[in-house]
Amino acid sequence: AGLLAGQGLGACQESLPGCRLRDPAQESGSAFRLSVRVLGADSPELQAPGLVARPVLRLEVGLGESQKETEAAVFAGGQAGGSSSSGAKASSWAQLGCVSSEDRASRASSRASSKSEEDEEACSWHFDDTLTFAARVPDLLGPGLRLRLGACSDVCIGPLQVRMPRVQDLGEAVLELRHGILAACRLAPTEVQGGSTCSASGSIGEAVRQVWQTPVLQVSLKRLADGMRTVVVARVALTCSVTADPALLLREAARAERSLVDRVVDPFVRCIQ
């Protein structure tokens, strides 16, 4: 009877609306969308897919309390960790400009498009996946954008495919939002809802959507080794874009940071005086 009552109480709690105290600080400042387009990745530790073992590579991206994951990357050939010599591994590190085909906005420059195609060919694993986060100015004062690359393995035995539970840790990194992302953003060619593009200064009657985008960022992913030092074990290529003017967001973040300092320091100053 007690067990049934406990189960009934749990079901009742799940049906009730959730309540929590509002945090005014988290609702202050401009709201915007932060999009992370994951282009590709590479790691000397990652084995190339074989007849029996097939790695499944995914990237976790987190901002604040929100965390999202890409779909499994597609192996595009090239040099892989388990099938290359030490010289080939060193060469692969030098060529880690893993980018996929550019979108319409990025294809405005034929030179940039040509460069991206060359970098794409040098990348072993392709994602071409976009993760979008709802963000506000207080998020700019947090630790930043968290990245974690992991791989599990599918083992194929005849008609059977078994997903192994162990996840191979391929490193993590944190991208600082203000100086690492917003400072690198530039206004991309404006995309018109009808499908065509125009420059930022162009006058077109249709509704347009302004986006500020970074160039391709090569992010080194590190892992703790020997319990004392960190080593680079993988790299990932991505671009970030925001739907609000980065200069405006940086000014609001500076004001919010100053307000926080004032709230902490002022009481001590008044006590001293």
SETI-645649 format. One record per residue: x negated, y, z of N, C-alpha, C in turn; residue in three letters; residue number from 0. Coordinates in Angstrom, 3 decimals, padded with zeros to 6 digits, m for minus. Atoms other than C-alpha are relative to their C-alpha. Layout:
<sites>
       n_xx       n_yy       n_zz      ca_xx      ca_yy      ca_zz       c_xx       c_yy       c_zz   code   pos
          X          Y          Z          X          Y          Z          X          Y          Z    ala   NUM
...
</sites>
This chain:
<sites>
       n_xx       n_yy       n_zz      ca_xx      ca_yy      ca_zz       c_xx       c_yy       c_zz   code   pos
   m000.825   m001.203    000.000    000.000    000.000    000.000   m000.860    001.254    000.000    ala     0
    000.895   m001.155   m000.043   m002.820    002.383    000.874   m000.680    000.233   m001.336    gly     1
    000.634   m000.119    001.304   m004.510    001.634   m002.450    000.952    000.610   m001.014    leu     2
   m000.990   m000.541    000.927   m001.309    002.324   m004.385    000.267    001.469    000.288    leu     3
   m000.228   m001.399   m000.354   m000.782    005.543   m002.447   m001.162    000.871   m000.469    ala     4
    001.164   m000.758    000.456   m004.347    006.644   m003.233    000.017    000.202   m001.499    gly     5
   m000.083   m000.135    001.448   m003.849    005.930   m006.926    001.077    000.994   m000.403    gln     6
   m001.070   m000.953    000.303   m000.582    007.850   m006.910   m000.424    001.425    000.285    gly     7
    000.476   m001.332   m000.329   m002.222    010.823   m005.196   m000.998    000.502   m001.048    leu     8
    000.958   m000.401    001.027   m005.060    010.814   m007.749    000.690    000.401   m001.290    gly     9
   m000.737   m000.342    001.212   m002.605    010.786   m010.658    000.728    001.322    000.152    ala    10
   m000.692   m001.262   m000.252   m000.674    013.630   m009.036   m000.963    001.176   m000.094    cys    11
    000.983   m001.070    000.060   m003.842    015.717   m008.665   m000.423    000.312   m001.429    gln    12
    000.378   m000.217    001.390   m004.742    015.206   m012.314    001.075    000.754   m000.765    glu    13
   m001.086   m000.684    000.709   m001.324    016.518   m013.375    000.171    001.447    000.441    ser    14
   m000.120   m001.371   m000.490   m001.661    019.726   m011.322   m000.945    000.928   m000.747    leu    15
    000.909   m000.947    000.651   m003.161    022.872   m012.912   m001.214    000.278    000.873    pro    16
    001.224   m000.284   m000.736   m006.758    023.605   m011.942   m000.075    001.467    000.396    gly    17
    000.106   m001.373   m000.497   m007.438    026.720   m009.872   m001.431    000.262    000.487    cys    18
    001.303   m000.413   m000.498   m010.662    028.595   m009.133   m000.019    001.512    000.105    arg    19
    000.136   m001.442   m000.148   m011.723    032.063   m008.092   m000.646    000.598   m001.234    leu    20
    000.561   m000.683    001.156   m012.397    034.451   m010.936   m001.286    000.717    000.388    arg    21
    001.270   m000.704   m000.201   m015.892    035.855   m011.259   m000.006    001.196   m000.949    asp    22
   m000.046   m001.171    000.887   m015.618    039.427   m012.596   m001.293    000.195   m000.784    pro    23
    001.274   m000.187    000.693   m019.308    039.417   m013.501   m000.066   m000.824   m001.282    ala    24
    000.025    000.865    001.167   m018.783    036.528   m015.927    000.935    000.483   m001.094    gln    25
   m000.940   m000.502    000.986   m016.017    038.448   m017.715   m000.354    001.410   m000.453    glu    26
    000.408   m001.347    000.364   m017.929    041.701   m018.137   m000.824   m000.018   m001.276    ser    27
    000.818   m000.118    001.203   m019.639    042.950   m021.274    000.700   m000.540   m001.231    gly    28
   m000.559    000.410    001.282   m019.038    042.203   m024.921    000.012   m001.523   m000.128    ser    29
   m000.091    001.421    000.313   m017.906    038.752   m026.001   m000.467   m000.213   m001.439    ala    30
    000.491    000.285    001.338   m019.578    037.166   m029.014   m000.175   m001.501   m000.162    phe    31
    000.267    001.400    000.305   m020.262    033.853   m030.685   m001.476   m000.170   m000.330    arg    32
    001.384    000.363    000.285   m023.724    032.306   m030.687    000.012   m001.346   m000.715    leu    33
    000.034    001.232    000.789   m024.215    029.725   m033.428   m001.432   m000.472   m000.154    ser    34
    001.320    000.615    000.131   m027.176    027.354   m033.502    000.087   m001.013   m001.131    val    35
    000.030    000.939    001.120   m027.818    025.684   m036.838   m001.274   m000.819    000.087    arg    36
    001.135    000.908   m000.152   m030.074    022.692   m036.281   m000.321   m000.574   m001.375    val    37
    000.370    000.380    001.356   m031.968    022.013   m039.484   m000.694   m001.359   m000.053    leu    38
    000.716    001.263    000.043   m034.413    019.224   m038.795   m000.932   m000.153    001.175    gly    39
    000.914    000.280   m001.105   m036.869    017.628   m036.409   m001.012   m001.038   m000.443    ala    40
    001.023    001.010    000.269   m039.964    015.496   m036.342   m000.757   m000.285    001.287    asp    41
    000.775    000.400   m001.168   m041.986    013.576   m033.784   m000.890   m001.166   m000.371    ser    42
    000.882    001.140    000.257   m045.052    011.345   m034.080    000.382   m001.253    000.777    pro    43
   m000.373    001.159   m000.819   m043.532    009.091   m031.391    001.187   m000.765   m000.576    glu    44
   m001.238    000.604    000.481   m040.393    008.337   m033.389   m000.286   m000.952   m001.155    leu    45
    000.196    001.001    001.036   m040.383    005.158   m035.451    000.948    000.252   m001.172    gln    46
   m000.866   m000.064    001.175   m039.022    005.143   m038.997    001.020   m001.140    000.052    ala    47
   m000.989    001.086    000.005   m035.819    003.107   m039.489   m000.530   m001.224   m000.738    pro    48
    000.432    001.260    000.611   m036.537   m000.537   m040.250    001.180   m000.927   m000.209    gly    49
   m001.058    000.974    000.235   m034.602   m003.667   m041.033    000.678   m000.409    001.295    leu    50
   m000.560    000.440   m001.279   m034.106   m004.472   m037.336    000.329    001.185    000.901    val    51
   m000.193   m001.141   m000.909   m034.576   m001.269   m035.282    000.240    001.273   m000.799    ala    52
   m000.359   m001.246    000.677   m032.939    001.978   m036.375    000.240    001.089    001.051    arg    53
   m000.181   m001.072   m000.989   m033.430    005.105   m034.235    001.228    000.859   m000.328    pro    54
   m001.135   m000.930    000.125   m030.410    007.359   m033.633   m000.408    001.268    000.747    val    55
    000.579   m001.225   m000.538   m031.681    010.910   m033.098    001.065    001.078    000.126    leu    56
   m000.961   m001.080   m000.243   m029.573    013.679   m031.532   m000.667    001.104    000.820    arg    57
    000.499   m001.144   m000.763   m030.243    017.149   m030.128    001.128    000.547    000.864    leu    58
   m000.940   m000.623   m000.929   m028.452    018.444   m027.028   m000.356    001.475    000.152    glu    59
    000.184   m001.436   m000.149   m027.985    022.210   m026.821    000.954    000.490    001.081    val    60
   m000.820   m000.484   m001.105   m026.722    023.940   m023.683   m000.143    001.492    000.182    gly    61
   m000.016   m001.422   m000.339   m025.736    027.491   m022.797    000.934    000.178    001.183    leu    62
   m000.820   m000.123   m001.198   m024.530    028.232   m019.269    000.528   m001.362    000.408    gly    63
   m000.621    001.265   m000.390   m022.064    025.520   m018.276    000.409   m000.839   m001.205    glu    64
   m000.412    000.708    001.213   m021.391    024.508   m021.883   m001.175   m000.773   m000.587    ser    65
    001.028    000.835    000.614   m023.338    021.680   m023.486    000.605   m000.758   m001.170    gln    66
   m000.496    000.656    001.210   m022.940    020.295   m026.998   m001.114   m000.837   m000.605    lys    67
    000.949    000.939    000.585   m024.604    017.616   m029.073    000.240   m000.092   m001.496    glu    68
   m000.117    000.155    001.441   m025.327    017.261   m032.767    000.442   m001.414   m000.349    thr    69
   m000.185    001.348    000.524   m024.331    014.324   m034.885   m001.375   m000.635   m000.192    glu    70
    001.268    000.699    000.195   m026.992    011.720   m035.534   m000.719    000.541   m001.233    ala    71
    000.792   m000.504    001.117   m029.807    012.959   m037.748   m000.136   m001.071   m001.078    ala    72
    000.184    000.899    001.141   m030.376    011.459   m041.179   m001.483   m000.079   m000.327    val    73
    001.410    000.163    000.346   m033.777    010.010   m041.963   m000.189    000.302   m001.475    phe    74
    000.191   m000.457    001.376   m035.064    011.706   m045.091   m001.317   m000.476   m000.579    ala    75
    001.267    000.497    000.505   m038.298    009.780   m045.523   m001.146    000.841    000.491    gly    76
    001.189   m000.744   m000.401   m041.745    011.260   m045.284   m000.771   m000.776    001.041    gly    77
    000.879    000.641   m000.977   m044.215    010.566   m042.530    000.732   m000.212    001.304    gln    78
   m000.634    000.329   m001.268   m042.891    008.815   m039.434   m001.062   m000.429    000.991    ala    79
    000.998    000.239   m001.040   m044.603    008.247   m036.110   m000.600   m001.391   m000.040    gly    80
    000.528    001.353   m000.088   m044.886    004.498   m036.310   m000.697   m000.474   m001.244    gly    81
    000.545    000.512    001.245   m046.055    004.229   m039.957   m001.058    000.903   m000.595    ser    82
    000.985   m000.926    000.529   m048.645    006.993   m040.298   m001.275   m000.092    000.813    ser    83
    001.278   m000.023   m000.687   m052.299    007.241   m039.419   m000.130    001.260    000.810    ser    84
    000.193   m001.175   m000.827   m053.712    009.778   m036.990   m000.163    001.238   m000.856    ser    85
    000.135   m001.148    000.882   m054.689    012.042   m039.908    001.330    000.430   m000.555    gly    86
   m001.321   m000.331    000.517   m051.192    011.841   m041.339    000.847    000.653    001.063    ala    87
   m000.748   m000.621   m001.083   m049.762    012.661   m037.912   m000.393    001.458    000.156    lys    88
    000.447   m001.383   m000.125   m051.893    015.785   m037.669    000.539    000.838   m001.138    ala    89
   m000.542   m000.742    001.135   m050.776    016.760   m041.167    001.475    000.272    000.173    ser    90
   m001.438   m000.204   m000.192   m047.132    016.262   m040.232    000.269    001.118    000.993    ser    91
   m000.187   m001.116   m000.939   m047.519    018.626   m037.264   m000.178    001.327   m000.712    trp    92
    000.260   m001.254    000.691   m048.895    021.280   m039.603    001.112    000.349   m000.969    ala    93
   m001.024   m000.232    001.008   m045.990    020.873   m042.010    001.402    000.027    000.583    gln    94
   m001.326    000.077   m000.607   m043.141    020.970   m039.504    000.776    001.280   m000.241    leu    95
   m000.872   m001.111    000.335   m041.061    023.551   m041.298    001.305   m000.581   m000.465    gly    96
   m001.123    000.834    000.417   m038.012    021.317   m041.351    001.241    000.850   m000.171    cys    97
   m001.206   m000.773    000.241   m035.240    023.264   m042.967    000.764   m000.656   m001.113    val    98
   m000.857    000.540    001.038   m032.298    022.166   m045.049    000.353    001.113   m000.969    ser    99
   m000.401   m001.013    000.982   m030.655    023.993   m047.951    000.643    001.181    000.700    ser   100
   m000.491   m001.217   m000.640   m029.835    027.594   m047.026    001.458    000.220   m000.370    glu   101
   m001.380   m000.331    000.292   m026.274    028.843   m046.817    000.047    001.186   m000.954    asp   102
   m000.143   m001.055    001.003   m024.877    031.529   m049.128   m000.727    001.259    000.409    arg   103
    000.644   m001.218   m000.440   m026.188    034.372   m047.000   m001.513   m000.089   m000.152    ala   104
    001.451    000.148    000.046   m029.726    032.966   m046.889   m000.504   m000.156   m001.427    ser   105
    000.426    000.183    001.381   m029.790    032.240   m050.626   m000.069    001.307   m000.763    arg   106
    000.088   m001.277    000.689   m029.741    035.972   m051.403   m001.383    000.219   m000.566    ala   107
    001.376   m000.139    000.479   m033.527    035.776   m051.801   m000.448   m001.322   m000.591    ser   108
    000.426    001.237    000.643   m034.740    033.192   m054.334   m001.334   m000.485    000.555    ser   109
    001.291    000.379   m000.567   m038.192    033.235   m052.761    000.184   m000.747    001.308    arg   110
   m000.267    000.679   m001.269   m036.852    032.309   m049.330    000.618   m001.365   m000.236    ala   111
   m000.634    001.277    000.304   m034.744    029.560   m050.896   m001.028   m001.014   m000.460    ser   112
    001.034    000.899    000.478   m037.758    028.087   m052.679   m000.855   m000.510    001.159    ser   113
    000.794    000.394   m001.171   m039.743    028.089   m049.412    000.737   m001.015    000.846    lys   114
   m000.774    000.918   m000.842   m036.929    026.329   m047.550    000.066   m001.386   m000.607    ser   115
   m000.038    001.309    000.649   m036.758    023.560   m050.152   m001.318   m000.741    000.212    glu   116
    001.285    000.640   m000.253   m040.487    022.906   m049.748   m000.084   m000.508    001.434    glu   117
    000.039    000.416   m001.403   m040.116    022.783   m045.954    000.910   m001.181    000.258    asp   118
   m000.941    001.098   m000.189   m037.137    020.449   m046.195   m000.618   m001.328   m000.408    glu   119
    000.625    001.223    000.468   m039.144    017.905   m048.155   m001.025   m000.516    001.006    glu   120
    001.025    000.407   m000.966   m041.773    017.888   m045.369    000.588   m000.506    001.301    ala   121
   m000.645    000.376   m001.258   m039.243    017.039   m042.661    000.499   m001.440   m000.066    cys   122
   m000.408    001.401   m000.006   m038.564    013.435   m041.665    001.473   m000.190    000.351    ser   123
   m001.375    000.162   m000.471   m035.191    013.930   m039.943    000.784    001.287   m000.250    trp   124
   m000.837   m001.151    000.335   m032.413    016.243   m041.170    001.302   m000.039    000.814    his   125
   m001.270   m000.132   m000.713   m029.473    017.471   m039.070    001.016    000.772   m000.830    phe   126
   m000.913   m000.909    000.709   m027.897    020.382   m040.958    001.337    000.071    000.732    asp   127
   m001.165   m000.001   m000.875   m025.482    020.705   m038.042    000.056    001.333    000.742    asp   128
   m000.163   m001.293   m000.663   m024.075    023.893   m036.470    000.831   m000.158    001.264    thr   129
   m000.694   m000.003   m001.281   m023.092    024.236   m032.799    000.280    001.443    000.387    leu   130
   m000.404   m001.375   m000.299   m021.166    027.348   m031.738    000.432    000.111    001.459    thr   131
   m000.296   m000.236   m001.409   m020.932    028.743   m028.202    000.694    001.358    000.152    phe   132
   m000.615   m001.267   m000.391   m018.617    031.422   m026.787   m000.857    000.603    001.107    ala   133
    000.937   m000.606   m000.943   m020.912    033.836   m024.945    000.417    001.416    000.341    ala   134
   m000.188   m001.379   m000.434   m020.823    037.099   m023.044   m001.343    000.538    000.475    arg   135
    001.249   m000.642   m000.407   m023.437    039.573   m021.873   m000.646   m000.678    001.211    val   136
    000.654    000.684   m001.128   m023.997    037.788   m018.484   m000.803   m001.227   m000.401    pro   137
    000.779    001.155    000.452   m025.211    034.756   m020.450   m001.405    000.407   m000.416    asp   138
    001.323   m000.475    000.405   m028.102    036.893   m021.682   m000.942    000.130    001.191    leu   139
    000.823   m000.116   m001.205   m029.314    037.202   m018.086   m000.336   m001.355    000.595    leu   140
    000.248    001.347   m000.512   m029.377    033.432   m017.564   m001.318   m000.570   m000.507    gly   141
    001.275    000.622    000.381   m032.182    030.952   m018.233   m000.213   m000.080   m001.502    pro   142
    000.149    000.045    001.449   m031.466    030.814   m021.982    000.677   m001.211   m000.611    gly   143
   m000.580    001.102    000.768   m030.627    028.205   m024.587   m000.845   m001.252    000.239    leu   144
    000.708    001.228   m000.351   m031.539    024.697   m023.450    000.053   m001.000   m001.162    arg   145
    000.096    000.982    001.080   m032.726    022.149   m026.025   m000.598   m001.287    000.550    leu   146
    000.533    001.306   m000.420   m033.271    018.441   m025.427    000.212   m001.002   m001.127    arg   147
   m000.046    000.964    001.096   m034.101    015.874   m028.100   m000.129   m001.404    000.563    leu   148
    000.016    001.373   m000.483   m033.362    012.230   m027.482    000.369   m000.965   m001.107    gly   149
   m000.294    001.025    001.000   m033.132    009.014   m029.438    000.269   m001.325    000.690    ala   150
   m000.229    001.385   m000.403   m031.591    005.648   m028.773   m000.226   m000.866   m001.231    cys   151
    000.338    000.903    001.096   m032.027    002.586   m030.948    001.113   m001.002   m000.234    ser   152
   m000.912    001.061    000.412   m029.669    000.361   m032.868   m000.824   m001.195   m000.467    asp   153
    000.683    001.225    000.404   m030.848   m003.227   m033.223    000.961   m000.822   m000.843    val   154
   m000.847    000.735    000.938   m029.461   m005.084   m036.223   m000.517   m001.432   m000.131    cys   155
    000.322    001.427    000.110   m029.433   m008.882   m036.115    001.092   m000.644   m000.841    ile   156
   m001.011    000.542    000.898   m027.640   m010.315   m039.114    001.179    000.954   m000.105    gly   157
   m001.170   m000.878    000.086   m024.075   m008.980   m039.094    000.250    000.828    001.257    pro   158
   m000.207   m000.685   m001.270   m024.414   m007.697   m035.511   m000.866    001.251    000.091    leu   159
    000.730   m001.234   m000.278   m025.443   m004.171   m034.544    000.189    000.347    001.460    gln   160
   m000.040   m000.215   m001.442   m026.329   m003.528   m030.896   m000.632    001.355    000.312    val   161
    000.533   m001.288   m000.432   m026.773   m000.044   m029.415   m000.698   m000.186    001.343    arg   162
    000.764    000.148   m001.228   m029.547   m000.186   m026.821    000.283    001.171    000.938    met   163
   m000.390   m001.071   m000.935   m028.723    001.780   m023.632   m001.111    000.994    000.301    pro   164
    001.108   m000.883   m000.350   m032.191    003.274   m023.137   m000.112    001.148   m000.997    arg   165
    000.174   m001.188    000.839   m032.632    006.828   m024.450   m001.453    000.437    000.073    val   166
    001.388   m000.445    000.066   m036.112    007.824   m025.582   m000.057    001.518    000.115    gln   167
    000.119   m001.438   m000.222   m036.986    011.273   m024.238   m001.055    000.570   m000.939    asp   168
    000.905   m000.604    000.960   m038.513    013.367   m027.015   m000.225    001.481    000.283    leu   169
    000.378   m001.345   m000.394   m038.982    016.576   m025.075    001.159    000.966    000.103    gly   170
   m001.005   m001.037   m000.179   m037.081    019.699   m024.149   m000.662    001.369   m000.017    glu   171
    000.508   m001.375    000.042   m037.429    023.471   m024.374    001.142    000.931    000.359    ala   172
   m000.978   m001.039   m000.301   m035.677    026.677   m023.394   m000.326    001.215   m000.860    val   173
    000.162   m001.198    000.816   m035.175    029.570   m025.808    000.580    001.190    000.759    leu   174
   m000.451   m001.210   m000.677   m034.967    032.948   m024.074    000.857    000.811   m000.967    glu   175
   m000.960   m000.595    000.922   m031.954    034.738   m025.518   m000.387    001.403   m000.442    leu   176
    000.226   m001.399    000.359   m032.961    038.385   m025.382   m001.239    000.183   m000.867    arg   177
    001.250   m000.219    000.726   m036.591    038.283   m026.495   m000.269   m001.091   m001.031    his   178
    000.266    001.093    000.922   m036.580    034.909   m028.241    000.957   m000.079   m001.165    gly   179
   m001.003    000.126    001.046   m033.357    035.158   m030.252    000.493    001.366   m000.482    ile   180
   m000.582   m001.270    000.422   m031.717    038.601   m030.251   m001.029    000.927   m000.638    leu   181
    001.027   m000.880    000.553   m034.980    040.429   m030.891   m000.404   m000.408   m001.413    ala   182
    000.371    000.479    001.329   m035.524    038.277   m034.002    001.151    000.050   m000.997    ala   183
   m001.161   m000.003    000.877   m032.010    038.697   m035.416   m000.037    001.192   m000.950    cys   184
   m000.164   m001.039    001.001   m031.472    040.692   m038.605    001.357   m000.168   m000.662    arg   185
   m001.322    000.043    000.621   m028.242    041.604   m040.326   m000.061   m000.774   m001.304    leu   186
   m000.030    000.832    001.198   m027.469    038.941   m042.905    000.933    000.624   m001.024    ala   187
   m000.953   m000.473    001.003   m025.735    039.685   m046.209    001.420   m000.334    000.419    pro   188
   m001.373    000.152   m000.491   m022.068    040.174   m045.438    000.789   m000.946   m000.876    thr   189
   m000.811    000.972    000.726   m019.747    037.354   m046.380    001.450    000.453   m000.031    glu   190
   m001.393   m000.393    000.176   m016.336    038.236   m047.799    000.887   m001.222    000.123    val   191
   m000.901    001.138   m000.217   m013.383    036.049   m046.913    000.351   m000.701   m001.301    gln   192
   m000.336    000.607    001.283   m012.701    035.489   m050.612   m001.060   m000.945   m000.512    gly   193
    001.041    000.931    000.400   m016.023    033.647   m050.940   m001.213    000.665   m000.588    gly   194
    001.143   m000.696    000.555   m018.283    036.253   m052.559   m000.780    000.668    001.125    ser   195
    000.808   m000.687   m000.994   m021.020    038.192   m050.786   m000.261    001.417   m000.441    thr   196
    000.341   m001.375    000.306   m021.909    041.854   m050.581   m001.031    000.458    001.014    cys   197
    000.982   m000.526   m000.929   m024.589    043.940   m048.929    000.702    000.676    001.153    ser   198
   m000.591   m000.621   m001.184   m024.076    045.513   m045.520    000.558    001.380   m000.293    ala   199
   m000.464   m001.347    000.326   m023.635    048.934   m047.129    001.028    000.017   m001.123    ser   200
   m000.948    000.033    001.098   m021.337    047.751   m049.889    001.402    000.342    000.453    gly   201
   m001.377   m000.390   m000.315   m017.785    049.066   m050.003    000.948   m000.926   m000.733    ser   202
   m000.949    000.956    000.560   m015.311    046.251   m050.589    001.241    000.026    000.868    ile   203
   m001.255   m000.127   m000.731   m011.670    046.396   m049.641    000.357   m001.212    000.830    gly   204
   m000.347    001.211   m000.732   m011.500    042.811   m048.411   m000.667   m000.010    001.377    glu   205
    000.562    000.118   m001.352   m012.156    041.887   m044.786   m001.344   m000.727   m000.073    ala   206
    001.332    000.588   m000.008   m015.807    041.068   m044.110   m000.362   m000.381    001.435    val   207
    000.438    000.483   m001.314   m017.605    039.357   m041.240   m001.511    000.191    000.091    arg   208
    001.417   m000.266   m000.162   m020.956    040.644   m040.056   m000.632   m001.023    000.948    gln   209
    000.747    000.983   m000.790   m023.491    038.161   m038.716   m001.459    000.413    000.006    val   210
    001.422   m000.266   m000.143   m027.000    038.757   m037.392   m000.703   m001.335    000.217    trp   211
    000.605    001.327    000.016   m029.318    035.823   m037.986   m001.516    000.087    000.157    gln   212
    001.453    000.099   m000.143   m032.855    034.799   m037.029   m000.578   m000.698   m001.228    thr   213
    000.657    000.900    000.964   m035.380    033.366   m039.464   m000.092   m001.395    000.597    pro   214
    000.161    001.364   m000.515   m036.180    029.675   m039.106   m000.976    000.016    001.173    val   215
    000.820    000.058   m001.213   m037.537    029.099   m035.593   m000.548   m001.410    000.160    leu   216
    000.640    001.283   m000.259   m040.037    026.309   m035.028   m000.204   m000.124    001.512    gln   217
   m000.002    000.119   m001.459   m039.500    025.181   m031.426   m000.744   m001.273    000.403    val   218
    000.744    001.154   m000.523   m042.012    022.910   m029.683    000.728   m000.567    001.216    ser   219
   m000.646    000.689   m001.117   m040.402    020.363   m027.370   m001.067   m000.709    000.816    leu   220
    001.044    000.519   m000.874   m042.479    019.363   m024.362    000.566   m000.993    001.005    lys   221
   m000.367    000.997   m000.999   m042.446    016.541   m021.842   m001.124   m000.081    001.018    arg   222
    000.989    000.122   m001.065   m044.183    016.076   m018.517   m000.781   m001.293   m000.160    leu   223
    000.864    001.168    000.143   m047.161    013.731   m018.780   m000.929   m000.085    001.207    ala   224
    000.893    000.254   m001.144   m049.167    012.197   m015.951    000.472    000.712    001.260    asp   225
   m000.520   m000.683   m001.166   m046.948    014.096   m013.515   m000.635    001.342    000.283    gly   226
    000.719   m001.237   m000.274   m049.188    017.139   m013.866    000.048    001.001   m001.149    met   227
    000.074   m000.910    001.129   m049.252    018.585   m017.367    001.107   m000.315   m000.995    arg   228
   m001.007    000.190    001.041   m046.831    019.072   m020.241   m000.686   m000.102   m001.355    thr   229
    000.549    000.198    001.337   m047.517    017.926   m023.786    001.130    000.157   m001.016    val   230
   m000.962   m000.131    001.091   m045.778    018.676   m027.079    000.206   m001.374   m000.620    val   231
   m000.285    001.327    000.534   m044.035    015.507   m028.263    000.896    000.058   m001.232    val   232
   m000.862   m000.126    001.177   m041.682    016.855   m030.948    000.189    001.474   m000.314    ala   233
   m000.341   m001.356    000.395   m040.649    019.931   m032.827    001.321   m000.019   m000.744    arg   234
   m001.300   m000.111    000.654   m037.292    021.103   m034.078    000.076    001.352   m000.694    val   235
   m000.181   m001.237    000.750   m036.419    023.717   m036.688    001.468    000.384    000.045    ala   236
   m001.380   m000.462   m000.094   m033.305    025.827   m036.245    000.078    001.494   m000.287    leu   237
   m000.273   m001.430    000.087   m031.749    029.212   m036.853    001.149    000.318    000.945    thr   238
   m001.071   m000.454   m000.882   m029.502    031.209   m034.520    000.649    001.238   m000.606    cys   239
   m000.711   m001.174    000.478   m026.861    033.779   m035.373    001.013    000.443    001.046    ser   240
   m000.974   m000.579   m000.930   m024.613    036.107   m033.369    000.966    000.866   m000.790    val   241
   m001.042   m000.765    000.678   m021.414    037.924   m034.284    000.131    001.411    000.544    thr   242
    000.006   m001.370   m000.526   m022.249    041.143   m032.397   m001.375    000.600   m000.237    ala   243
    001.255   m000.699    000.254   m024.929    043.755   m032.944   m001.001   m000.317    001.114    asp   244
    000.974    000.332   m001.046   m028.056    042.515   m031.102   m000.483    001.215    000.783    pro   245
    000.447   m001.205   m000.713   m029.118    046.086   m030.265    001.016    000.389    001.071    ala   246
   m001.043   m000.302   m000.981   m025.777    046.674   m028.538   m000.028   m000.988    001.150    leu   247
    000.047    001.018   m001.045   m026.022    043.383   m026.645   m001.208    000.202    000.912    leu   248
    001.197   m000.224   m000.814   m029.558    044.179   m025.492    000.182    001.192    000.930    leu   249
   m000.247   m001.163   m000.866   m028.453    047.587   m024.172    000.953   m000.374    001.126    arg   250
   m000.939    000.412   m001.045   m025.530    046.048   m022.291   m000.683   m000.924    001.003    glu   251
    000.715    000.894   m000.914   m027.796    043.339   m020.855   m000.929    000.781    000.915    ala   252
    000.890   m000.823   m000.825   m030.265    045.982   m019.664    000.782    000.733    001.078    ala   253
   m000.836   m000.673   m001.007   m027.462    047.894   m017.935    000.480   m000.983    001.049    arg   254
   m000.473    001.005   m000.956   m026.096    044.723   m016.362   m001.123   m000.445    000.921    ala   255
    001.140    000.398   m000.826   m029.554    043.735   m015.148   m000.338    001.090    000.998    glu   256
    000.283   m001.101   m000.909   m030.098    047.167   m013.662    001.041    000.074    001.107    arg   257
   m001.058   m000.004   m001.010   m026.733    046.995   m011.891   m000.246   m001.075    001.043    ser   258
    000.284    001.086   m000.938   m027.736    043.660   m010.357   m001.142    000.384    000.933    leu   259
    001.119   m000.433   m000.829   m031.046    045.098   m009.136    000.461    001.033    001.021    val   260
   m000.492   m001.030   m000.911   m029.253    048.099   m007.645    000.793   m000.617    001.147    asp   261
   m000.811    000.625   m001.050   m026.828    045.842   m005.763   m000.866   m000.713    001.020    arg   262
    000.864    000.737   m000.911   m029.698    043.866   m004.242   m000.935    000.930    000.765    val   263
    001.032   m000.850   m000.592   m032.215    046.658   m003.570    000.579    001.131    000.831    val   264
   m000.550   m001.181   m000.689   m029.992    049.567   m002.500    000.246   m000.219    001.476    asp   265
   m000.217    000.184   m001.443   m028.942    048.045    000.869   m001.302    000.071    000.806    pro   266
    001.273   m000.057   m000.696   m032.626    047.609    001.816   m000.544    001.432    000.042    phe   267
    000.474   m001.373    000.069   m033.463    051.157    000.711    000.732    000.844    001.044    val   268
   m000.776   m000.766   m000.966   m030.648    052.573    002.826   m000.403   m000.341    001.419    arg   269
    000.434    000.380   m001.342   m031.807    050.576    005.847   m001.317    000.661    000.376    cys   270
    001.302   m000.616   m000.255   m035.340    051.937    005.512    000.157    001.497    000.265    ile   271
   m000.200   m001.432   m000.178   m034.098    055.506    005.186    000.702    000.291    001.314    gln   272
</sites>
